[in-house]
């Protein structure tokens, strides 16, 4: 399917809340460039139909353009925004959530010789690549089902499996394949990432989390950085600051109390790190978040 037809489908079916009638499928649209927004990329494959999206993970910066896709296999804090979008040429894209069970099911159907080499160690948790004609076509056929709701229940699961297989056998197939294997290095790091996200306000010893992941401390550090582009402590700090900003947006009350709630013992340290991350100290950022002309 040419990108022009994919763009038409995305434009026609885009909703403000990104939802579609197909489970795990979202359509995003942006009519103008947005400033970088701290957010979390979940486990997803996202294909851009029009525009340019940029995101930063740790010290890595990625751009992906029309006809390119991103694979994210771990929930990670990133700063993301559309760098190129306008009302005349809006940013358009489609995302499909990835589930380890669905990937494992596809892997079980494949002959061993049909699968790419896993390589050594854990791959990066995020990667960008140019979509093949077959992948663009599969996404297009999936979106066409939105015009035929009766067919979604039967045909959407088949096309999703096709997309997973194209990802598994594509340039970054090792990411998707390891994501579907419970004993892979990536899966061990993903569980460690989830533990840190669930306990972000608590201090922890890296040795203890490495033990939970079944790795030596040196192997854990190496694989964690390969996946997230951060150390475990840096990752925890990113989660703390994002959670603090969410809480301040909802309840701009006692900044010191919120800093303690997300795990900071020193309000001064919290203010310094918050400003370094978001460009403004907490009090100023709260005022901007609640300004009358601030859009959602």
VEXRO-728732 format. One record per residue: residue in one letter; x, y, z of N, C-alpha, C in turn. Coordinates in steps of 0.001 Angstrom, whole numbers, padded with zeros to 6 digits, always signed. Layout:
! VEXRO-728732
aXYZXYZXYZ/...
END
This chain:
! VEXRO-728732
x+000855-001192+000000+000000+000000+000000+000886+001234+000000/x+000652+002155-000936+001433+003391-000909+001106+004192+000345/x+002086+005028+000764+001880+005828+001963+000706+006787+001816/x+000425+007236+000594-000693+008168+000403-002003+007559+000889/x-002233+006287+000593-003467+005661+001038-003461+005460+002547/x-002315+005132+003115-002212+004998+004560-002522+006325+005238/x-001990+007421+004706-002266+008738+005279-003748+009058+005249/x-004402+008735+004140-005837+009008+004033-006617+008243+005089/x-006243+006984+005324-006915+006195+006346-006669+006768+007738/x-005435+007152+008019-005114+007734+009320-005867+009032+009551/x-005894+009876+008536-006563+011170+008657-008065+010988+008875/x-008649+010024+008198-010104+009824+008276-010528+009250+009622/x-009688+008408+010206-010103+007701+011413-009474+008227+012698/x-008680+009296+012621-008058+009852+013828-009116+010450+014753/x-008978+010183+016042-009866+010733+017066-009043+011489+018101/x-009658+012444+018794-008895+013193+019816-008291+012302+020890/x-008963+011204+021254-008442+010339+022310-007564+009211+021770/x-007245+009230+020485-006358+008279+019815-006960+006890+019618/x-008143+006632+020155-008695+005275+020154-009228+004878+018782/x-009342+003564+018577-010001+003003+017397-010872+001835+017868/x-011640+001272+016950-012488+000134+017290-011723-001184+017277/x-010451-001134+016925-009609-002330+016927-008789-002338+018203/x-008885-003408+018970-008164-003500+020240-006660-003322+020029/x-006035-002522+020909-004585-002298+020936-004079-001450+019776/x-004975-000856+019000-004566-000005+017875-004976+001429+018163/x-004018+002351+018028-004288+003777+018238-003792+004569+017031/x-004452+005667+016762-004052+006577+015685-003734+007925+016309/x-002576+008475+015974-002234+009782+016523-002138+010822+015397/x-002491+012040+015760-002492+013153+014815-002034+014407+015542/x-001202+015222+014902-000750+016502+015453-000800+017542+014352/x-001432+018667+014631-001578+019729+013640-000467+020767+013708/x+000416+020633+014691+001532+021579+014807+002631+020940+015639/x+003857+021427+015519+004910+020906+016387+004591+021206+017847/x+004933+020301+018718+004726+020490+020147+006076+020528+020843/x+006172+021224+021966+007428+021170+022734+007633+019771+023296/x+008883+019425+023616+009134+018092+024171+008287+017837+025417/x+007661+016691+025471+006793+016326+026590+007331+015053+027229/x+007659+015083+028523+008059+013843+029196+006887+012863+029219/x+007127+011666+028779+006067+010679+028719+006686+009297+028873/x+005879+008275+028753+006360+006899+028829+005981+006166+027562/x+006976+005608+026895+006692+004749+025756+006463+003340+026273/x+005289+002826+026037+004999+001454+026437+005520+000482+025407/x+005037-000734+025482+005472-001786+024559+004634-001666+023295/x+005223-001136+022239+004451-000749+021070+005303-000764+019813/x+004652-000942+018665+005250-000612+017384+004437+000545+016824/x+005117+001605+016405+004443+002810+015914+005002+003169+014544/x+004106+003331+013577+004481+003659+012195+004020+005069+011880/x+004938+005906+011383+004595+007282+011005+004162+007306+009553/x+002996+007899+009311+002505+008055+007946+002837+009405+007357/x+002970+010414+008230+003260+011777+007763+003845+012574+008917/x+004837+013440+008595+005473+014256+009614+006728+013603+010149/x+007293+014216+011191+008505+013723+011846+008306+013760+013346/x+008571+012649+013988+008495+012591+015439+009893+012400+016001/x+010156+013089+017095+011477+013048+017722+011310+012684+019186/x+012205+011859+019694+012166+011550+021114+013575+011304+021618/x+013735+011539+022905+015030+011358+023553+014882+010326+024651/x+015827+009396+024686+015903+008378+025721+017298+008443+026305/x+017404+008902+027546+018730+009070+028124+019544+010028+027271/x+020709+009576+026812+021559+010428+025982+021378+010151+024494/x+020356+009385+024129+020105+009071+022724+018916+009882+022204/x+019043+010399+020999+017962+011143+020355+017603+010425+019053/x+016315+010196+018841+015831+009481+017667+014853+010370+016904/x+014932+010329+015580+013903+010889+014704+013324+009752+013876/x+012011+009750+013710+011469+008843+012704+010414+009563+011896/x+010473+009316+010585+009736+010079+009590+008690+009187+008918/x+007989+009798+007963+006983+009045+007206+007624+007809+006582/x+006975+006656+006782+007505+005415+006254+008480+004726+007175/x+008709+005267+008367+009577+004622+009339+008754+004208+010558/x+009279+003238+011305+008564+002765+012478+009506+002655+013661/x+008914+002704+014825+009620+002547+016082+009125+001292+016776/x+010046+000559+017387+009698-000577+018241+010162-000263+019650/x+009256-000329+020610+009582-000137+022023+009162-001393+022772/x+010098-001979+023502+009823-003257+024157+009793-003164+025675/x+010071-001973+026229+010097-001777+027681+009456-000430+027975/x+008698-000345+029084+008118+000939+029495+009227+001852+029981/x+009502+002925+029214+010628+003785+029557+010246+005255+029480/x+010834+006077+030374+010566+007516+030334+011330+008178+029198/x+010636+008885+028344+011258+009586+027218+010664+010988+027127/x+011327+011836+026361+010762+013129+025964+010468+013044+024475/x+009209+013242+024097+008795+013025+022706+007952+014190+022215/x+008065+014471+020914+007248+015517+020312+007313+015410+018797/x+006311+016023+018142+006348+016132+016689+007203+017331+016318/x+008249+017078+015555+009134+018152+015115+008637+018799+013828/x+007858+018048+013031+007321+018573+011781+005854+018207+011678/x+004992+019229+011721+003547+019028+011582+002900+020393+011378/x+001838+020450+010605+001107+021689+010349-000342+021322+010046/x-001270+022291+010105-002659+021972+009753-002793+021428+008333/x-001932+021908+007425-001991+021434+006046-001373+020043+005902/x-000317+019778+006683+000358+018478+006654+000515+017994+008090/x-000568+017498+008680-000496+017078+010086+000388+015849+010264/x+000939+015733+011451+001636+014502+011792+000634+013385+011980/x+000871+012253+011343-000057+011129+011388+000707+009840+011632/x+000143+008976+012450+000783+007698+012701-000176+006714+013338/x+000254+005475+013401-000551+004409+013985+000337+003591+014913/x-000224+003197+016056+000508+002385+017017-000238+001098+017329/x+000509+000034+017509-000048-001270+017893+000668-001736+019149/x-000085-001950+020229+000510-002444+021471+001031-003864+021274/x+002173-004145+021900+002794-005457+021799+002594-006226+023103/x+002273-007507+022983+002074-008367+024148+002995-009584+024032/x+003760-009876+025080+004675-011026+025008+003977-012331+024642/x+002772-012554+025153+002071-013810+024865+001767-013955+023381/x+001390-012851+022730+001086-012911+021296+002355-013178+020491/x+003468-012564+020902+004735-012784+020209+005197-014227+020400/x+005070-014727+021635+005472-016108+021905+004655-017085+021069/x+003375-016795+020886+002521-017679+020086+002996-017727+018638/x+003387-016580+018087+003903-016559+016723+005225-017318+016645/x+006100-017119+017647+007395-017804+017643+007228-019319+017664/x+006212-019802+018370+005990-021244+018451+005571-021843+017114/x+005010-021018+016242+004567-021504+014933+005693-021520+013902/x+006824-020898+014236+007914-020762+013269+008910-021914+013406/x+009468-022311+012290+010549-023299+012312+011824-022615+012805/x+012665-023313+013576+013875-022686+014123+014736-022005+013067/x+014843-022598+011904+015670-022003+010866+015097-020746+010260/x+013814-020459+010541+013178-019261+009989+013360-018040+010875/x+013932-018236+012067+014049-017140+013026+015434-016518+012975/x+015529-015189+013110+016831-014528+013096+017608-014833+014365/x+018914-014642+014294+019782-014864+015443+019477-013840+016521/x+019432-014288+017771+019133-013375+018880+020303-012460+019205/x+021493-012835+018877+022642-012040+019261+022960-012231+020733/x+023941-011492+021233+024362-011617+022617+023875-010417+023419/x+023536-010685+024669+023122-009610+025552+021752-009068+025187/x+021363-008038+025918+020054-007418+025706+020170-006308+024669/x+019263-006257+023693+019284-005154+022727+018691-003893+023339/x+018814-002793+022644+018178-001560+023095+016675-001763+023204/x+016075-001102+024193+014629-001213+024344+013854-000429+023322/x+014532+000444+022555+013898+001240+021502+014742+001178+020241/x+014095+001120+019103+014819+001126+017833+013917+001705+016752/x+014528+002324+015763+013814+002925+014627+014336+002308+013348/x+013433+002047+012403+013832+001442+011135+012862+001883+010044/x+013286+001714+008798+012407+001984+007662+011483+000797+007443/x+010201+001090+007308+009210+000024+007146+009294-000572+005745/x+009185-001878+005683+009127-002541+004390+007770-002294+003740/x+007706-002521+002437+006424-002403+001738+005389-003326+002354/x+005824-004529+002746+004897-005501+003328+004340-005010+004664/x+005176-004348+005476+004709-003866+006780+003722-002714+006601/x+004029-001780+005701+003094-000677+005431+001772-001230+004919/x+001847-002216+004040+000630-002819+003484-000195-003488+004576/x+000461-004201+005507-000267-004884+006575-000971-003879+007479/x-000286-002804+007835-000938-001778+008645-002108-001149+007890/x-001929-000950+006586-003017-000392+005799-004239-001301+005780/x-004020-002604+005613-005150-003535+005617-005823-003596+006982/x-005022-003444+008047-005606-003411+009389-006509-002186+009550/x-006047-001030+009072-006846+000194+009194-008064+000181+008278/x-007981-000500+007158-009145-000593+006286-010330-001254+006982/x-010042-002107+007967-011111-002788+008687-011996-001790+009449/x-011465-000603+009738-012280+000402+010408-013460+000840+009541/x-013331+000653+008237-014454+000933+007334-015395-000261+007213/x-014995-001404+007791-015815-002617+007724-015861-003244+009122/x-016554-002613+010050-016532-003071+011451-016910-004534+011623/x-017770-005067+010755-018186-006463+010886-017008-007418+010763/x-015972-007024+010032-014833-007904+009760-013750-007853+010836/x-013838-006879+011744-012737-006649+012687-012467-007872+013550/x-013523-008467+014126-013333-009576+015052-012614-010762+014444/x-012856-011038+013165-012258-012202+012505-010907-011878+011884/x-010824-010744+011188-009626-010468+010388-008529-009718+011142/x-008878-008863+012098-007854-008079+012796-006815-008970+013480/x-007196-010053+014206-006168-010895+014818-005207-011514+013809/x-005714-011850+012615-004853-012437+011596-003828-011420+011094/x-004274-010195+010869-003355-009168+010365-002347-008774+011448/x-002783-008745+012708-001842-008452+013792-000738-009503+013856/x-001085-010765+013680-000071-011822+013660+000894-011616+012498/x+000363-011203+011368+001234-010930+010215+002208-009805+010541/x+001719-008751+011192+002595-007635+011570+003685-008109+012526/x+003315-008928+013499+004312-009443+014442+005377-010259+013718/x+004958-011082+012778+005927-011896+012040+006861-011009+011209/x+006329-009978+010597+007168-009059+009821+008160-008335+010727/x+007750-008027+011945+008673-007399+012890+009750-008391+013335/x+009334-009613+013651+010275-010631+014121+011340-010915+013071/x+010965-010913+011801+011906-011220+010722+012522-009959+010114/x+012238-008799+010699+012761-007548+010180+014095-007165+010795/x+014496-005931+010538+015822-005457+010942+016038-005541+012449/x+015001-005247+013221+015125-005257+014680+014342-006420+015280/x+014351-007539+014565+013620-008703+015031+014105-009230+016370/x+015383-009015+016695+015905-009520+017967+015192-008873+019141/x+014836-007583+019017+014119-006898+020097+012777-007567+020335/x+012027-007772+019252+010685-008337+019374+010771-009788+019836/x+011715-010528+019285+011831-011943+019645+012217-012103+021117/x+013187-011324+021606+013572-011427+023019+012421-011010+023924/x+011635-010039+023462+010493-009578+024236+009493-010708+024459/x+009405-011632+023534+008455-012731+023645+009009-013959+024339/x+010302-013929+024734+010922-015077+025398+011122-014756+026876/x+010474-015495+027785+010528-015139+029203+011911-015231+029829/x+012825-016007+029242+014156-016167+029829+015232-015360+029105/x+014843-014475+028214+015835-013675+027495+016369-012557+028382/x+017526-012019+028002+018115-010902+028752+017167-009703+028771/x+016520-009436+027642+015602-008307+027575+014429-008495+028528/x+013896-009708+028607+012774-009954+029511+013191-009781+030964/x+014406-010221+031309+014893-010025+032680+015010-008529+033000/x+015538-007754+032068+015663-006319+032301+014283-005670+032346/x+013360-006128+031513+012007-005574+031523+011350-005773+032884/x+011579-006927+033498+011017-007157+034830+011676-006242+035863/x+012978-006011+035715+013655-005083+036625+013131-003661+036442/x+012918-003271+035195+012354-001949+034908+010986-001801+035571/x+010158-002834+035451+008825-002775+036054+008919-002686+037570/x+009868-003394+038169+010025-003330+039623+010403-001919+040048/x+011328-001300+039344+011730+000072+039692+010560+001026+039511/x+009772+000846+038458+008601+001708+038245+007596+001536+039388/x+007408+000310+039846+006431+000059+040912+006915+000554+042275/x+008236+000660+042451+008806+001042+043748+009681+002285+043610/x+009315+003187+042714+010193+004321+042385+010497+005210+043593/x+009598+005283+044567+009810+006173+045706+010706+005565+046766/x+011049+004291+046632+011856+003609+047637+013323+003565+047217/x+014228+003794+048155+015652+003568+047829+015893+002082+047615/x+016853+001764+046776+017171+000352+046545+018660+000201+046273/x+019129-001004+046476+020504-001344+046153+020507-002062+044812/x+021379-001630+043921+021438-002221+042591+021713-003724+042685/x+022503-004118+043672+022819-005527+043825+021554-006363+044033/x+020588-005820+044777+019349-006559+045049+018501-006704+043792/x+018413-005636+042989+017622-005704+041755+018308-006628+040748/x+019643-006585+040699+020378-007492+039808+020114-008941+040191/x+020053-009208+041492+019778-010567+041951+018380-011010+041521/x+017386-010082+041617+016038-010404+041153+016021-010726+039661/x+016879-010033+038903+016950-010254+037458+017772-011493+037105/x+018407-012107+038099+019202-013301+037838+020505-013002+037137/x+021097-011827+037394+022332-011429+036731+023353-010981+037759/x+024618-011064+037383+025648-010430+038196+025477-008919+038107/x+026063-008196+039044+025911-006737+039048+026473-006128+037768/x+027647-006607+037325+028247-006032+036118+027389-006326+034888/x+026880-007568+034774+026024-007908+033629+024721-007130+033683/x+024188-006947+034883+022946-006182+035019+023149-004736+034580/x+024209-004098+035048+024493-002711+034639+024634-002630+033113/x+025379-003556+032529+025628-003517+031091+024331-003697+030304/x+023539-004671+030693+022299-004935+029965+021248-003858+030229/x+021188-003348+031449+020217-002290+031763+020500-001048+030926/x+021782-000677+030818+022122+000504+030021+021877+000253+028534/x+022111-000959+028081+021857-001271+026673+020380-001106+026334/x+019510-001492+027261+018071-001424+027008+017527-000014+027185/x+017940+000676+028264+017303+001949+028633+018146+003185+028356/x+019426+003005+028033+020363+004118+027843+020572+004892+029135/x+020271+004283+030280+020448+004907+031588+020931+003864+032577/x+021494+004350+033677+021777+003461+034798+020470+003239+035568/x+020402+002209+036418+019179+002010+037210+018819+003221+038065/x+019815+003896+038656+019538+005063+039503+019034+006225+038652/x+019630+006443+037478+019142+007495+036582+017712+007208+036132/x+017415+005949+035866+016063+005559+035469+015076+005875+036582/x+015428+005510+037801+014544+005805+038934+014300+007309+039063/x+015347+008108+038873+015196+009558+038988+014236+010094+037934/x+014321+009587+036707+013408+010013+035651+011960+009702+036030/x+011718+008504+036569+010370+008128+036966+009882+009020+038103/x+010732+009277+039091+010348+010148+040208+009941+011541+039726/x+010736+012108+038826+010440+013460+038364+009166+013499+037527/x+008952+012487+036694+007704+012446+035927+006501+012314+036846/x+006595+011457+037862+005491+011291+038791+005243+012574+039571/x+006310+013262+039967+006158+014525+040683+005434+015555+039823/x+005788+015616+038551+005135+016596+037673+003659+016272+037483/x+003336+014984+037346+001931+014596+037239+001164+014988+038490/x+001766+014774+039660+001088+015115+040907+000948+016624+041072/x+001952+017365+040660+001865+018822+040741+000812+019377+039791/x+000672+018755+038620-000354+019209+037673-001748+018979+038236/x-001921+017870+038964-003240+017561+039516-003502+018275+040830/x-002444+018516+041600-002603+019105+042933-001423+020031+043223/x-001500+021283+042771-000371+022207+042924-000256+022760+044337/x-000294+021876+045318-000267+022319+046706+001133+022372+047259/x+001418+021512+048200+002680+021530+048928+003765+020834+048109/x+004644+021609+047510+005704+021041+046677+006633+020177+047509/x+006931+020607+048725+007821+019828+049579+007219+018464+049895/x+005906+018426+050134+005251+017156+050438+005306+016210+049241/x+005099+016751+048037+005152+015915+046836+006567+015415+046604/x+007556+016259+046867+008941+015807+046685+009251+014643+047617/x+008741+014700+048859+008944+013588+049782+008172+012354+049322/x+006973+012566+048788+006126+011454+048370+006774+010642+047255/x+007515+011303+046350+008153+010583+045243+009550+010093+045600/x+009989+010338+046858+011233+009719+047302+012390+010650+047585/x+012206+011975+047464+013298+012905+047724+013314+013292+049199/x+014490+013195+049846+014624+013644+051224+014932+015126+051302/x+015534+015670+050249+015929+017082+050239+015096+017851+049212/x+014256+018811+049648+013515+019637+048688+014422+020428+047757/x+015594+020824+048271+016528+021579+047429+017050+020710+046284/x+017397+019464+046594+017853+018555+045538+016731+018295+044536/x+015510+018126+045057+014362+017927+044171+014190+019104+043226/x+014275+020314+043748+014099+021499+042912+015174+021590+041840/x+016433+021281+042211+017524+021340+041233+017307+020331+040115/x+016984+019093+040493+016830+018055+039472+015566+018286+038638/x+014529+018809+039250+013304+019111+038517+013577+020190+037458/x+014296+021228+037832+014606+022300+036880+015502+021792+035752/x+016453+020947+036102+017333+020401+035076+016538+019548+034077/x+015511+018849+034557+014722+017983+033691+013691+018748+032865/x+012989+019697+033488+011855+020338+032831+012084+021800+032452/x+013247+022350+032793+013562+023703+032362+013102+024803+033278/x+012275+024491+034277+011770+025466+035233+011756+024829+036619/x+011910+025659+037680+011744+025102+039028+010290+024686+039242/x+010015+023841+040225+008650+023326+040401+007591+024407+040526/x+007844+025452+041318+006821+026482+041522+006486+027194+040220/x+007501+027502+039421+007277+028181+038143+006584+027247+037153/x+006998+025988+037138+006387+025025+036220+004917+024805+036560/x+004596+024753+037848+003201+024599+038264+002367+025778+037767/x+002907+026992+037891+002178+028171+037419+001932+028095+035918/x+002937+027620+035160+002755+027502+033715+001737+026417+033372/x+001773+025298+034125+000830+024221+033861-000612+024653+034090/x-000810+025581+035016-002167+026005+035359-002515+027381+034796/x-001705+027871+033848-002008+029154+033210-003325+029049+032431/x-004128+030122+032396-005438+030053+031736-005372+029669+030260/x-004291+030065+029559-004214+029791+028128-003511+028477+027837/x-003223+027700+028869-002542+026421+028680-003525+025417+028075/x-003142+024784+026972-004006+023770+026370-003702+022421+026983/x-004664+021533+026942-004493+020214+027556-003403+019439+026836/
END
